[in-house]
Amino acid sequence: MLLYLDCDTGIDDALAIGLLLAHDDVRLIGIGTVNGNTSAVQAAANTAGLLALAGARPPRPRSGCRGARRSEEHTSELQSH
C-alpha cells in the first residue's frame, strides 16, 4: 500500500510513523506536516529526526500551512465557488 501521511508530528504521530515504517505492506511515499500538537516547522524537524533515527528514506518531510486561515476568509472562498 502506498501511503502519504499528513501529520503534526508530536508523540502520537511519531508512534504512528514508527508503526508504519515497521509494516512490510506499507510504502510511505511522502509526509507533510501542519500546525497542531506543534508548529508545522517543528513537526517537519521532528519527522526528519525520526526518519533518520529509523534509517528510513521516504521523501523529506514538507511543512504545510504555518497559520490558521481566518474563518471568514475560508467561508467567503467557499461561497464564491
Backbone hydrogen bonds in HBPLUS format (Angstrom, degrees):
<---DONOR---> <-ACCEPTOR-->    atom                        ^
c    i                          cat <-CA-CA->   ^        H-A-AA   ^      H-
h    n   atom  resd res      DA  || num        DHA   H-A  angle D-A-AA Bond
n    s   type  num  typ     dist DA aas  dist angle  dist       angle   num
A0027-ARG N   A0001-MET O   2.74 MM  26  5.95 164.1  1.76 165.5 162.9     1
A0003-LEU N   A0027-ARG O   2.95 MM  24  6.06 152.3  2.03 155.7 151.6     2
A0029-ILE N   A0003-LEU O   2.86 MM  26  5.80 151.2  1.94 145.0 154.6     3
A0005-LEU N   A0030-GLY O   2.96 MM  25  6.31 164.1  1.98 151.6 150.1     4
A0032-GLY N   A0005-LEU O   2.81 MM  27  6.28 158.0  1.86 156.8 164.5     5
A0007-CYS N   A0032-GLY O   2.89 MM  25  6.34 163.0  1.92 157.3 159.7     6
A0034-VAL N   A0007-CYS O   2.93 MM  27  6.13 141.9  2.08 142.9 152.4     7
A0014-ALA N   A0010-GLY O   2.95 MM   4  6.02 151.5  2.03 150.1 159.3     8
A0015-LEU N   A0011-ILE O   3.03 MM   4  6.22 156.2  2.09 147.0 151.7     9
A0016-ALA N   A0012-ASP O   3.12 MM   4  6.40 154.5  2.18 141.1 148.4    10
A0017-ILE N   A0013-ASP O   2.82 MM   4  6.03 160.0  1.86 152.5 157.1    11
A0018-GLY N   A0014-ALA O   3.00 MM   4  6.22 160.0  2.04 145.5 151.0    12
A0019-LEU N   A0015-LEU O   2.98 MM   4  6.27 156.2  2.04 148.6 154.6    13
A0020-LEU N   A0016-ALA O   2.89 MM   4  6.16 158.2  1.94 150.6 156.9    14
A0021-LEU N   A0017-ILE O   2.86 MM   4  6.09 159.7  1.90 155.4 160.6    15
A0022-ALA N   A0018-GLY O   3.14 MM   4  6.30 140.4  2.31 139.4 149.3    16
A0023-HIS N   A0020-LEU O   3.19 MM   3  5.19 149.2  2.29  99.6 108.7    17
A0026-VAL N   A0023-HIS O   3.24 MM   3  5.66 168.5  2.25 116.9 119.8    18
A0062-ARG N   A0031-ILE O   2.99 MM  31  6.45 157.9  2.04 150.9 157.0    19
A0033-THR N   A0062-ARG O   2.73 MM  29  6.07 152.4  1.80 158.0 160.9    20
A0064-GLY N   A0033-THR O   2.55 MM  31  5.48 151.8  1.63 155.4 163.4    21
A0036-GLY N   A0038-THR O   2.91 MM   2  5.13 142.9  2.05 141.1 151.7    22
A0043-ALA N   A0039-SER O   2.78 MM   4  5.97 156.2  1.84 152.1 159.7    23
A0044-ALA N   A0040-ALA O   2.99 MM   4  6.20 149.6  2.09 140.8 148.1    24
A0045-ALA N   A0041-VAL O   3.07 MM   4  6.40 155.6  2.13 145.6 152.0    25
A0046-ASN N   A0042-GLN O   2.79 MM   4  6.06 160.1  1.83 152.5 158.3    26
A0047-THR N   A0043-ALA O   2.87 MM   4  6.03 158.5  1.92 147.0 152.9    27
A0048-ALA N   A0044-ALA O   2.88 MM   4  6.07 163.6  1.91 149.4 153.9    28
A0049-GLY N   A0045-ALA O   2.95 MM   4  6.13 160.9  1.99 149.9 155.0    29
A0050-LEU N   A0046-ASN O   2.94 MM   4  6.15 156.6  2.00 147.0 153.6    30
A0051-LEU N   A0047-THR O   2.88 MM   4  6.11 163.5  1.91 155.9 160.1    31
A0052-ALA N   A0048-ALA O   2.95 MM   4  6.13 156.6  2.01 146.5 153.0    32
A0053-LEU N   A0049-GLY O   2.90 MM   4  6.08 159.8  1.95 147.5 153.3    33
A0054-ALA N   A0050-LEU O   2.94 MM   4  6.16 150.2  2.03 146.0 154.1    34
A0055-GLY N   A0051-LEU O   2.97 MM   4  6.04 113.8  2.43 133.4 149.6    35
A0056-ALA N   A0051-LEU O   2.93 MM   5  5.10 148.5  2.03 155.5 155.3    36
A0055-GLY N   A0052-ALA O   3.06 MM   3  4.98 145.5  2.19  96.4 107.1    37
A0073-GLU N   A0070-ARG O   3.08 MM   3  5.43 128.0  2.36 107.2 120.1    38
A0074-HIS N   A0070-ARG O   3.19 MM   4  6.54 162.0  2.23 154.8 159.6    39
A0075-THR N   A0071-SER O   2.82 MM   4  5.98 162.8  1.85 153.7 158.8    40
A0076-SER N   A0072-GLU O   3.01 MM   4  6.04 166.0  2.03 141.6 145.4    41
A0077-GLU N   A0073-GLU O   2.99 MM   4  6.13 152.8  2.06 144.7 152.8    42
A0078-LEU N   A0074-HIS O   2.93 MM   4  6.19 156.9  1.99 150.4 156.4    43
A0079-GLN N   A0075-THR O   2.96 MM   4  6.21 154.9  2.03 149.1 156.2    44
A0080-SER N   A0076-SER O   3.09 MM   4  6.20 134.5  2.31 139.5 149.7    45
A0081-HIS N   A0078-LEU O   3.35 MM   3  5.64 161.7  2.38 106.6 112.0    46
